[in-house]
Amino acid sequence: MLRTKCILAEPSANDGRRVCVMRRLTLNDGVTPDYRLPGRFDEHWLLLAPPDKLLGDYYKRGLSWVGYVEQYLAHLNKPEVRQKINELVTRAREEDITLLCIEDTPEHCHRRLIALYCLTIDADLKVDIS
């Protein structure tokens, strides 16, 4: 099973392996370590995080959500990233995995995009996006 949730949401027994897919583990200043994050995840898969430039374009330079999605999906299609996605799908077939990011809701969050992308690889994969 593959789940998604905000990294600040309380861990639950059904989270299984908690995988952080965030680029930065800092506060909004981009420098200060986020004191809330230590111990909240088991693994950090930086390869699935949005590239720095894409984050800057979206948060600082006015890239639309549609543009963000297009560029992030292009990132997921890179061979080394696609290999990590395939690993994620394989593991999620065998164990519970929860993808974690800082966004409160999945509507404008890349963790949802990752989960939906996994469904294009395995339409039968059990996915819970929250």
N, C-alpha and C positions, 0 to 999 in steps of 0.2 A: 504494500500500500504506500502511495506517495501522498503526503499532506503538505500544505503550506500554512505558515502562520507568521505573525509578527514576532520577532525575536524577544520583544518585551512582554509578550503574553506569557502567562504562567505555564511552565512545563506540565505536561500531563502524561499519565502512564502509557497512553497509546501513541505518543510521539515517536517512539522507537529511537532510531539514530537521528540526532538533531544536527543538521548540516547548514552552516551559515554560508550564504551566497552573496555577501556584501563586499563591496570594494574596500571600504574604509571602516575601521572600528573606532571611529573618533566622534566627538561631538560635532555640531554644525560648523565649527571653526576649521575643521579638517586637520587639526593638529593635536588637540587634547584628547587623549584616550577616553573613550566612553566608559565611565566607571560602572555603568549598568550591565555591561556585556560579559565580563569574565565569568566563566562557569555556565554560561547559558547555551553553549553548543558543544558538540562532540568533535566535529570536523569543520574545517574552513576550506571551501572549494572556490578559491579566488578566480579560477578559470571561468566559472559561470557568472561571475559578477560583471556588471556593465563596464566597458572600458572607461577610463578616466575622461577622455574627450567627450564621450557620449553623455556622461553624467553632467559635465560642465555645460554642454550644449543645451541640455534639458533644464537644469536648475538655474543656470546663470545667463544663458544666451537666447532663451525663448523658443527652443525647439518644441514643436507641438508633440502631443502624446502619439499621434499617428506617425510622425517622423521618428520618434523615439522607438516605437514598436518595429518599424521597418528596419532601422539600423541595428537594433538589438537582435532581431531575428537573423540578420546577416551575420552578426557575431556568432550566434549559435550554429550557423552553417559552416563555420571554419572547421577544417578537418580535426584539429586538436580539441576543439570545444565539442564537436559532434561525438568524438570518441568518449569524452567525459559524460556526455548525455547518455550515450549507449550504456556506459557503466552504471549510471544512475538508474536507468530503466531495468537493467538486469538485477541490480540490488533491490530495487523496489518491488520486484516480482517475488523476492525471497524473504524480505524483511520490511518492517515499517521504517520509513524515512520521512522526516519532516524538514522541508526547506524553510529557512528563516531569513527574513530581511527586516529592516527597520520600519517600513511602511505599515501604518495601522491597518489598512484594508488592502485587499488584493487588486482592486479595480485599476489602479495606476502603479502596479508593482511588477517588477521583472520575475518575481517568484511564480506568479500566475502564468506568465509567458513560458517559463521553463516547464511547468506542469502541463500546459496545453501542448507544447512542443513534444513532450514525452508521449502524449496520446497519439501524435502522428506517427510515432515509431511503433507503438503497441496500443492499439485502440481498446484492448481488453484490460489494460492496466487500471487498477482501482486508484482513483485520484479524488482527493478532498481539498478543494481550494478555499482557504479562509484567511 
